[in-house]
C-alpha cells in the first residue's frame, strides 16, 4: 500500500488545509478557468481533489465537476458541502490509479496541490494515460508540482521545518535516492501533546521526463509556467504549472 493511502487523516490532513492561502486559491481558480477554457456546463475532472478548494468555486459557476480523492475525511467534507449548497459535484473516494470511469468523458482535467509527485514512473505514466482516455480531443489537462528536479535540486534541503497556522509544527528529514529518483522523507507533525510521524516518498521528475510522458499518452504540452502570471518556467523556479492538450 502506497504511503498516501493513509497519510491524509488527522494532523496531516488538518495541516494541509490550514497551510492553504485562500486568496492564492482564488488566483489558481481564475488560472484554471482561463487555461482550461472553462464555461458553464463543461464536465471537468479534478484529480486528488482534497476538500475541493478548487472544485467548489468552479461548481458555483455551473461547471460540472467530478472529484476523486483517496482521503475519506476530505471526501466526506466535500460531499457535505456539495449537498448543503446543491453543487454539481460528483465525489469519488478511491485510488485515482485504479478507478474505472467507465463511459464518462470530460472536457478538461486538472491535478493541483503538488500531488503529481506521489507516483513512481510506471504509475504516473498510467495515470496520465487514464486521463487521456477519458478526455475529449482538444481538451486540456493542467498540473501543478513543486517537486520538479529543476526546482528541488538547486536548493535541496536535508532538513526543514515550518509552523502551520494554528497549533501545528511540521518537521522533515529528507534523503534523495538517486537510483530510484525519489526523496524519502520522515515527516513529523506536532500539535500540543500530540505527535505523529510518517514516512513519505515523493518522486522527482525533470521537465523533459514529464513532457515525454504526456507525449506518449497522446498529449501536446502547450505551456510550462513558473507562476500564475504565466512567466516561462526556468531552472530554479519554485513550481511548475504545465498545460497539455489532448491531440
HELIX and SHEET records of a PDB file:
HELIX    1   1 UNK A    4  UNK A    7  1                                   4    
HELIX    2   2 UNK A   10  UNK A   19  1                                  10    
HELIX    3   3 UNK A   22  UNK A   35  1                                  14    
HELIX    4   4 UNK A   55  UNK A   59  1                                   5    
HELIX    5   5 UNK A   72  UNK A   85  1                                  14    
HELIX    6   6 UNK A  116  UNK A  118  5                                   3    
HELIX    7   7 UNK A  121  UNK A  134  1                                  14    
HELIX    8   8 UNK A  149  UNK A  152  1                                   4    
HELIX    9   9 UNK A  153  UNK A  155  5                                   3    
HELIX   10  10 UNK A  207  UNK A  216  1                                  10    
SHEET    1   A 7 UNK A  89  UNK A  93  0                                        
SHEET    2   A 7 UNK A  64  UNK A  69  1                                        
SHEET    3   A 7 UNK A  43  UNK A  47  1                                        
SHEET    4   A 7 UNK A 106  UNK A 111  1                                        
SHEET    5   A 7 UNK A 135  UNK A 145  1                                        
SHEET    6   A 7 UNK A 240  UNK A 246 -1                                        
SHEET    7   A 7 UNK A 219  UNK A 225 -1                                        
SHEET    1   B 4 UNK A 159  UNK A 164  0                                        
SHEET    2   B 4 UNK A 168  UNK A 177 -1                                        
SHEET    3   B 4 UNK A 182  UNK A 191 -1                                        
SHEET    4   B 4 UNK A 194  UNK A 203 -1                                        
END                                                                             
